[in-house]
């Protein structure tokens, strides 16, 4: 049987690698936006596909980087009380937060987004703009991937809390 610390390590490694890889899109996104602005305002040239590409990159960064952000505590949360809690109390808050907030929300997004994504793939959906990017269904595939990565990171977060409660780790 695989131990809980190993499961946590694998999940954390997956989200860390995905997050670090997807972070490179932020540089490409900025360079693309600058290029679009230069082409438009200096040379009076515009490409719809190029404008859409940095919007897509922005979507991928946020959707696929959400698990990474959860791993590294970068999501917004009210730490007014949490920061002063003992490790055991924080562990309980984390477990309850994952069980009653994170997983239900991810489940709802997954449930509502699955049909939306499937329909897009079935129709081979393309941009509604002339000259836009053709495979919009690839972008919509980020919805279930978001749910998977964030839900998985919830397993890690809850697992860490269980270890704290068992007295094996300090969190």
N, C-alpha and C positions, 0 to 999 in steps of 0.2 A: 504494500500500500504506500502511496506517495504521501509524504508528510506535508502538513500545512505550511511550514516555512518554505518548502520547495515550491509548492503551488503559488504562494505569494511571490516568490522570486521570479518565477516564470511569467506570471501576469505582469509584474512590474517591468520586467525586461521587454516584454512585447510592447507595452504602452510607451516605454522610454524610447525604444527604437523607432516606433511609428512617429512619435512626437518629434524626435530629433530629425528624422527624415523629412517630415512634413514642414518643419520650421524653415527649411531652405526655400519653400514656396514664398515665404514672406519677402525674401530678397528678390526673387524673380517677379513677384507681384509689384513691388516698388519700381523695379527697372522697367517693367511693362507699362505701368501707369505713367512714368516719366516719358517713355518713348511715345505713348499715345498722345500725351500733351504736346510734346515737341512736334510730332508729325502734324497734329491738328493746328496748332497755333503758329508755328513757324513756317511749315510747308503747305498748309491747307489741305492735308491728306488725312483721310480717316479710314480705318478698317474696323468694321463691326466685330469681327471675330477676335480682334486684338483687345477691344474694349471688354467683350464678354469674357475673355480668358482671365483677366485679372479679377473679375467678379467670381468666376469659378474657383480660382486659386484661393480667394478669400473664404469662400464656402468650405473648401477642403481643409484649410488651416483650422477653422473653428470646429468643424464637425469631427475631423480625424485627430485633432489635437486636444480634444476635450478630455480623453482618458489620461493623456500626459499631464494636463493641467490638474486633474484630480489627484494623480499620483504625487505631484509636487506641491499640493496645497495651494494652487493658484486660483481656485474658484472663489467667488465672493461668499463670505460667510460672516456672521456676526460673532465676533470673538469676545464680546464684552464679558460674557460669563464663561465661555468655553476655555479661554486662556487661563483663568484662575482655578479651573477644576483640577482635581487630582487625576492621575493617569487612568485610574479605574473608572472614574466618572466620565472622563472623555471617551473612554472605550465604550461605555454604555450609550453615550450620545451618538457615537459613530455607528454602532450596531443598529440602534433604533432609527437613525437617519437613513442608513442604507435600506433597511427593511421597509420603512413606512414612507420615505420620501424619494430616495434615489431610484430604487428598483420599480416602484409603481410608475414614476414619471417616465423612466426609460421604457418600461413596458407599454405605456400608453403611446408614446412617440413611435415605438416599434410597431404597435398594432395599427395605428392610424397611418403610419408612413409606408408600411409594407405594400398595401394595395396600390398606393400612389406610385411607389417605385416599380412594382410589377407592371402596372399599366404603361408606364413610361418605356420599360424594356420591351413589352409586347408590341408597342407601336413604333419602336425604334425612334422615339421622340427626338426631334431636332429643334433648333432655335426658331422662334417665331419671327425673328428679324432676318431680312434678306442679307446674306453674307455672314450670318452668325455661325457659331459653332454647331456642328452637326449632331454630336452624340450626347445630348443633354441627359440621357438616361444614365450615363456614366456618373454625372454629377449627382443625380438622385440616388445612386447606389451608396452615396455617403451616409444616407439616413440610416439604413440598417447597420452599416459599419459603425456609425456613431453609437448606436444602441448597444452593439456587441462590445465595443471597446470600453465604453463607460460602465456598462453592466458588469463586465469582467473586472474593471478596476474597483467596482463596488465589492466584489468577492474578496479582492485583496484587502481593501479597507476594513471590511468586516472580519476577515481572517486575522489581521493584525490586532484588532480589538479583542478577539477571542484569546489570542496569545497573551495579551496584557492581563485579561481577566483570569487566565490560568496561572499567571505569575511567571511566565517564561520570558517575557520581554518587557521593556519599558515603553514601547510604543514609538 
